[in-house]
Amino acid sequence: MGTRLTGEGRRSLHRTAARHVGDDRIPGLVLLVAAGDEVHVEALGTLAVGGGVPVTRDSVFRISSTSKPITAAVTMTLVDDGLLDLDEPVDRLLPELADRRVLRHPDGPLDDTVPAARPITARDLLTFTFGFGIAGEMFTARRPWPVVEAADRLRLATIGPPDPRTPPGPDEWIARLGSLPLIAQPGQRWLYNTGAAVLGVLVERAAGAPFAELVGTRLCEPLGMGDTAFWARDPDQLDRLATAYQPAPHGLVVRDEPADSAWGRPPAFCDGAAGLLSTADDLLAFARMFLRGGAPVLSAASVRAMTTGQLTAAQRARGGLAPDDFTDQSWSFGQAVRDDGAFGWDGGLGTSWLVDPARELVVIVLTQRMFDGSGPPAVHAEARRAAYAALA
């Protein structure tokens, strides 16, 4: 690999990260930029507001939706092994999702439905087009949609931030999801989040092993991602876990802290959409797997699928969480793919992960501050701009 960072570029990365760190902004962060074989890391601030334990390169963060490409990659290992077919209806493994009904109007009553035009496939789950999930209109509606209220009553924790304490076990979770109508016809439009959660149940049944175990054996162990898991597995990892914060009018308020963390014990439901913990170096190992063509966990064909836009023109035209989300990017399997070939995804509890194969560039930003808008806070975009500018 011939790509490298300039000396001034490395200094600029430090300045970019440092100006965002503070108790009233971001208590601590890890910024990792890899250019070819060179890796530059900024670890600044503390794990909690008010000082104390400093953030280090191996600090652990809740990566929330940055979990999605990891779940998609685990799914594709099963496709490579012939345990799943992308275009087979999921009914055989997920009978709870067979014979779907679809809401006549997304915000309409739960009993105003029509039959699904076709079954759901694994491809639909990977591309988030299976018919259920988060739509931007949910948050601007004058009244809560009945299907959103029903999902909350059923404790699915799939429309909103992750909460490991809330959902029931996988069999009960998928049964409860199957009791609700779809929001859209399978294949009709992109709806965020829930597809990745369903994939965890599908993978578990296809492989005959718990999803958390499969994430470990099929991906994390071969890639050396020792800190990536659905809960802190030992006291050392819990000691390295940052306190999670949510912005409030008068500063930051605690959302989850290590002393009583929702990520401190095995959850009943391992959420493939947003449930993982990880570190900067684990996510770098995941990125470099793609850059070298998938070895030792994915085939080259699966890497191409995960790094190529999969949405049709009609699906892109419907938009994502915002109408213009797919103006200059598409969605592949579990992650966004920009029109210039870069790919990755962000996590709403404070993380972002970007891989640009053409420039042999990886940019990872890990923070413990929850997003407070429709997109990531400024530090994520500024870090990426600084990383591109730092390339020799």
MARNU-105577 format. One record per residue (C-alpha): residue number from 1; x, y, z. Coordinates in nm, 3 decimals. Each point is the difference from the previous one (the first is absolute). Layout:
N
 seq       x       y       z
 NUM       X       Y       Z
...
END
This chain:
392
 seq       x       y       z
   1   0.000   0.000   0.000
   2   0.148   0.335  -0.108
   3  -0.241   0.249   0.155
   4   0.137   0.201   0.294
   5  -0.070   0.306   0.216
   6   0.201   0.320   0.000
   7   0.152   0.140   0.318
   8  -0.219   0.310  -0.015
   9  -0.297  -0.225  -0.069
  10   0.060  -0.193   0.323
  11   0.026   0.327   0.193
  12  -0.324   0.120  -0.160
  13  -0.174  -0.321   0.110
  14   0.105   0.072   0.358
  15  -0.130   0.357  -0.015
  16  -0.327  -0.114  -0.155
  17  -0.065  -0.256   0.272
  18   0.117   0.220   0.287
  19  -0.232   0.290  -0.071
  20  -0.305  -0.220   0.047
  21   0.100  -0.148   0.338
  22  -0.148   0.146   0.317
  23  -0.248  -0.082   0.273
  24  -0.271   0.206  -0.173
  25   0.077  -0.143  -0.346
  26   0.160  -0.345  -0.025
  27   0.166  -0.124   0.320
  28   0.235  -0.227  -0.190
  29   0.063  -0.148  -0.342
  30   0.220  -0.230  -0.202
  31   0.079   0.105  -0.357
  32   0.179  -0.262  -0.208
  33   0.115   0.070  -0.354
  34   0.169  -0.275  -0.199
  35   0.162   0.086  -0.333
  36   0.142  -0.311  -0.158
  37   0.218  -0.165   0.264
  38   0.030   0.317   0.208
  39  -0.231   0.046   0.300
  40  -0.042   0.326   0.189
  41  -0.202   0.007   0.323
  42  -0.121   0.288   0.214
  43  -0.137  -0.105   0.340
  44  -0.114   0.308   0.190
  45  -0.208   0.089   0.305
  46  -0.148  -0.229   0.261
  47  -0.246  -0.288   0.017
  48  -0.243   0.211   0.203
  49  -0.084   0.365   0.059
  50   0.208   0.160   0.272
  51   0.333  -0.164  -0.067
  52   0.124  -0.325   0.145
  53   0.097  -0.293  -0.223
  54   0.150   0.125  -0.329
  55  -0.115  -0.126  -0.337
  56   0.258  -0.231  -0.155
  57   0.036  -0.171  -0.335
  58  -0.166  -0.314   0.139
  59  -0.294   0.176   0.168
  60  -0.331  -0.177  -0.065
  61  -0.302   0.175  -0.151
  62  -0.361  -0.091  -0.079
  63   0.011   0.004  -0.379
  64  -0.380  -0.024  -0.043
  65  -0.080   0.008  -0.375
  66   0.362  -0.056  -0.099
  67  -0.102  -0.355   0.102
  68  -0.199  -0.032  -0.323
  69   0.287  -0.072  -0.242
  70   0.140  -0.252   0.248
  71  -0.334  -0.182   0.008
  72  -0.018   0.009  -0.379
  73   0.350  -0.147  -0.026
  74  -0.089  -0.286   0.236
  75  -0.310  -0.065  -0.212
  76   0.211  -0.012  -0.315
  77   0.229  -0.265   0.152
  78  -0.307  -0.223   0.014
  79  -0.084   0.085  -0.361
  80   0.356  -0.093  -0.100
  81  -0.038  -0.333   0.183
  82  -0.334  -0.080  -0.166
  83  -0.202   0.023   0.322
  84  -0.201   0.294  -0.132
  85  -0.124   0.096  -0.346
  86  -0.041   0.374  -0.051
  87  -0.312  -0.039  -0.210
  88  -0.176  -0.285   0.179
  89  -0.306   0.108   0.200
  90   0.084   0.011   0.369
  91  -0.320  -0.192   0.082
  92   0.185  -0.331   0.050
  93   0.216   0.142   0.280
  94  -0.226   0.283   0.113
  95  -0.356  -0.132  -0.030
  96  -0.106   0.292   0.220
  97   0.055   0.225  -0.303
  98  -0.194  -0.213  -0.249
  99  -0.331   0.114  -0.156
 100   0.052   0.365   0.086
 101  -0.265   0.267   0.009
 102   0.095   0.356  -0.097
 103  -0.150   0.324   0.126
 104  -0.211   0.171  -0.263
 105   0.140   0.329   0.134
 106   0.322   0.008   0.210
 107  -0.163   0.221   0.263
 108  -0.334  -0.180  -0.011
 109  -0.174  -0.238   0.241
 110   0.155  -0.342   0.049
 111  -0.300  -0.184  -0.141
 112  -0.010   0.195  -0.330
 113   0.227  -0.227  -0.202
 114   0.048  -0.177  -0.331
 115   0.189  -0.325  -0.072
 116   0.373   0.019  -0.067
 117   0.073  -0.023  -0.371
 118   0.283  -0.248   0.057
 119   0.200  -0.167   0.279
 120   0.292   0.163   0.180
 121   0.352  -0.111  -0.099
 122   0.338   0.023   0.172
 123   0.098   0.257  -0.264
 124  -0.294   0.216   0.113
 125   0.126  -0.015   0.359
 126   0.356   0.089  -0.100
 127  -0.111   0.295  -0.213
 128  -0.258   0.118   0.256
 129  -0.281  -0.037  -0.253
 130  -0.199  -0.280   0.165
 131  -0.281   0.236   0.098
 132   0.050   0.091   0.366
 133   0.223   0.254   0.172
 134   0.052   0.367   0.067
 135  -0.131   0.262  -0.243
 136   0.082   0.368   0.029
 137  -0.369   0.088  -0.012
 138  -0.049  -0.171   0.336
 139   0.179   0.287   0.172
 140  -0.186   0.282  -0.174
 141  -0.351  -0.150   0.030
 142  -0.260   0.197   0.194
 143  -0.100  -0.316   0.184
 144   0.199  -0.318   0.076
 145  -0.054  -0.269  -0.260
 146  -0.201  -0.293   0.141
 147   0.266  -0.246  -0.118
 148   0.269   0.195   0.190
 149  -0.209   0.000   0.317
 150  -0.062  -0.375  -0.041
 151   0.372  -0.071  -0.046
 152   0.071   0.193   0.321
 153  -0.266  -0.195   0.191
 154   0.155  -0.325  -0.121
 155   0.344   0.114   0.127
 156   0.167  -0.061  -0.336
 157   0.249   0.290   0.050
 158   0.034   0.030  -0.376
 159  -0.138   0.349  -0.059
 160   0.232   0.220   0.202
 161   0.338  -0.027   0.178
 162   0.128  -0.343   0.108
 163  -0.090  -0.129   0.344
 164   0.136  -0.346   0.086
 165  -0.226  -0.025   0.306
 166  -0.328   0.028  -0.190
 167  -0.052  -0.270  -0.266
 168  -0.093  -0.361   0.082
 169   0.199  -0.297  -0.129
 170   0.031  -0.058  -0.377
 171  -0.288  -0.246  -0.043
 172  -0.242   0.219   0.193
 173   0.134   0.314  -0.169
 174  -0.058  -0.132  -0.352
 175  -0.345  -0.131   0.101
 176  -0.096   0.346   0.124
 177   0.133   0.165  -0.314
 178  -0.197  -0.251  -0.206
 179  -0.320   0.104   0.177
 180   0.025   0.345  -0.160
 181  -0.078   0.091  -0.360
 182   0.277   0.123  -0.226
 183   0.025   0.373  -0.067
 184   0.076  -0.045  -0.371
 185  -0.007  -0.278  -0.255
 186   0.317  -0.214  -0.010
 187   0.244   0.163  -0.241
 188  -0.194   0.324  -0.024
 189   0.211   0.238   0.210
 190   0.295   0.029   0.237
 191  -0.098   0.003   0.369
 192   0.273   0.033   0.258
 193   0.131  -0.229   0.273
 194  -0.234  -0.297   0.048
 195   0.140  -0.208  -0.286
 196   0.332  -0.043   0.183
 197  -0.177  -0.106   0.321
 198  -0.192  -0.266  -0.191
 199   0.322  -0.122  -0.161
 200   0.131  -0.099   0.342
 201  -0.293  -0.238   0.046
 202   0.027  -0.132  -0.358
 203   0.373  -0.069   0.035
 204  -0.050  -0.171   0.335
 205  -0.256  -0.239  -0.143
 206   0.192  -0.063  -0.322
 207   0.320  -0.091   0.184
 208  -0.157  -0.162   0.305
 209   0.202   0.206   0.248
 210  -0.054   0.318   0.203
 211   0.055   0.319  -0.197
 212   0.256   0.136   0.246
 213   0.204  -0.319  -0.038
 214  -0.015   0.026  -0.380
 215   0.120   0.360   0.004
 216   0.298  -0.124   0.199
 217   0.090  -0.318  -0.186
 218  -0.076   0.113  -0.354
 219   0.136   0.353   0.013
 220   0.162   0.133   0.316
 221   0.230  -0.289   0.082
 222   0.142  -0.040  -0.353
 223   0.057   0.378  -0.024
 224   0.138   0.045   0.353
 225  -0.291   0.223   0.108
 226   0.027  -0.097   0.365
 227  -0.199   0.291   0.143
 228  -0.301  -0.021  -0.233
 229  -0.298  -0.162   0.172
 230  -0.355   0.063   0.118
 231   0.111   0.049   0.360
 232   0.316   0.064   0.199
 233   0.128  -0.351   0.059
 234   0.249   0.073   0.282
 235   0.074   0.270   0.260
 236   0.288   0.141  -0.208
 237  -0.229   0.070  -0.295
 238  -0.259   0.158   0.228
 239   0.272   0.221   0.150
 240   0.083   0.122  -0.351
 241  -0.366   0.072  -0.089
 242  -0.086   0.368  -0.043
 243  -0.303   0.149   0.171
 244  -0.268   0.077  -0.259
 245  -0.159   0.345  -0.006
 246  -0.301   0.161  -0.159
 247  -0.007   0.373  -0.081
 248  -0.246   0.206   0.206
 249  -0.082   0.374   0.013
 250   0.245   0.059   0.284
 251   0.279  -0.239  -0.091
 252   0.045  -0.374  -0.018
 253  -0.201  -0.252   0.201
 254   0.104  -0.358   0.068
 255  -0.165  -0.258  -0.222
 256   0.198  -0.308   0.107
 257   0.294  -0.033   0.239
 258   0.231  -0.296   0.059
 259  -0.096  -0.047   0.366
 260  -0.350  -0.112  -0.104
 261   0.035  -0.030  -0.374
 262  -0.262  -0.159  -0.221
 263   0.305  -0.133  -0.187
 264   0.147  -0.150   0.317
 265  -0.179  -0.334  -0.021
 266  -0.126  -0.235  -0.274
 267  -0.321   0.137  -0.152
 268  -0.303  -0.219  -0.069
 269   0.005   0.126  -0.360
 270   0.330   0.066  -0.177
 271  -0.098   0.286  -0.227
 272   0.177  -0.022  -0.334
 273  -0.119   0.348  -0.088
 274   0.160   0.194   0.285
 275   0.115  -0.218   0.288
 276   0.377  -0.034  -0.025
 277   0.293   0.134   0.198
 278   0.331   0.051  -0.179
 279   0.331   0.186  -0.017
 280   0.180   0.199  -0.268
 281   0.250  -0.278  -0.074
 282  -0.274  -0.263  -0.028
 283  -0.182   0.217  -0.253
 284   0.327   0.055  -0.187
 285   0.044  -0.378  -0.022
 286  -0.353  -0.024  -0.140
 287   0.076   0.271  -0.257
 288   0.323  -0.159  -0.113
 289  -0.183  -0.327  -0.060
 290  -0.191   0.180  -0.276
 291   0.313   0.168  -0.137
 292   0.172  -0.336  -0.050
 293  -0.299  -0.155  -0.174
 294  -0.170  -0.178   0.290
 295   0.263  -0.244   0.129
 296  -0.023  -0.189   0.226
 297  -0.375   0.028   0.057
 298  -0.180   0.112  -0.318
 299   0.014  -0.095  -0.365
 300   0.089   0.265  -0.257
 301  -0.357  -0.022  -0.129
 302  -0.141   0.081   0.344
 303   0.237   0.297   0.035
 304  -0.116   0.130  -0.338
 305  -0.363  -0.035   0.107
 306   0.062   0.181   0.329
 307   0.188   0.284  -0.171
 308  -0.230   0.054  -0.298
 309  -0.326   0.193   0.012
 310  -0.292  -0.243   0.000
 311  -0.301   0.232  -0.014
 312  -0.197   0.041  -0.320
 313  -0.059   0.343  -0.148
 314  -0.358  -0.011   0.128
 315   0.115  -0.089   0.353
 316   0.259   0.279   0.001
 317  -0.261   0.246  -0.121
 318  -0.212  -0.073   0.307
 319   0.288   0.125   0.218
 320   0.118  -0.118   0.339
 321  -0.050   0.164   0.336
 322   0.005   0.326  -0.197
 323  -0.114   0.046  -0.363
 324   0.352   0.076  -0.126
 325   0.183  -0.280   0.186
 326   0.064  -0.191  -0.323
 327   0.089   0.294  -0.222
 328   0.372  -0.084  -0.007
 329   0.000  -0.342   0.165
 330  -0.186  -0.329   0.005
 331  -0.040  -0.284   0.249
 332   0.170  -0.334  -0.038
 333  -0.022  -0.268   0.268
 334  -0.006   0.162   0.343
 335   0.181   0.318  -0.101
 336  -0.004   0.301  -0.228
 337   0.212   0.013  -0.315
 338   0.088   0.339  -0.143
 339  -0.006   0.052  -0.374
 340   0.381   0.042   0.010
 341   0.040  -0.351   0.148
 342   0.061   0.083   0.367
 343  -0.218  -0.189   0.246
 344  -0.086  -0.020   0.370
 345  -0.259   0.099   0.255
 346  -0.047   0.209   0.313
 347  -0.130  -0.089   0.346
 348  -0.245   0.236   0.167
 349   0.156  -0.044   0.345
 350   0.309   0.179  -0.131
 351   0.202  -0.195  -0.258
 352   0.088   0.006  -0.369
 353   0.192  -0.241  -0.226
 354   0.107   0.075  -0.359
 355   0.210  -0.199  -0.245
 356   0.122   0.146  -0.333
 357   0.160  -0.281  -0.202
 358   0.117   0.227  -0.281
 359   0.216   0.197   0.246
 360   0.078  -0.290   0.236
 361  -0.149   0.218   0.272
 362  -0.188  -0.092   0.320
 363  -0.147   0.265   0.232
 364  -0.147  -0.106   0.336
 365  -0.141   0.241   0.258
 366  -0.120  -0.139   0.333
 367  -0.171   0.223   0.256
 368  -0.246  -0.048   0.284
 369  -0.228   0.290  -0.099
 370  -0.332  -0.098  -0.157
 371  -0.087   0.174  -0.326
 372  -0.237   0.292   0.054
 373  -0.123   0.045  -0.357
 374  -0.072  -0.186  -0.321
 375   0.372  -0.036  -0.072
 376   0.326  -0.042   0.193
 377   0.142   0.291   0.202
 378   0.260   0.219  -0.169
 379   0.301  -0.189   0.133
 380  -0.073  -0.296  -0.227
 381  -0.018   0.200  -0.324
 382   0.296   0.218   0.099
 383   0.211  -0.305   0.084
 384  -0.072  -0.147  -0.342
 385   0.090   0.324  -0.177
 386   0.321   0.023   0.199
 387   0.083  -0.362  -0.083
 388  -0.038   0.058  -0.375
 389   0.200   0.321   0.023
 390   0.275  -0.185   0.189
 391   0.068  -0.243  -0.284
 392   0.337   0.049  -0.169
END
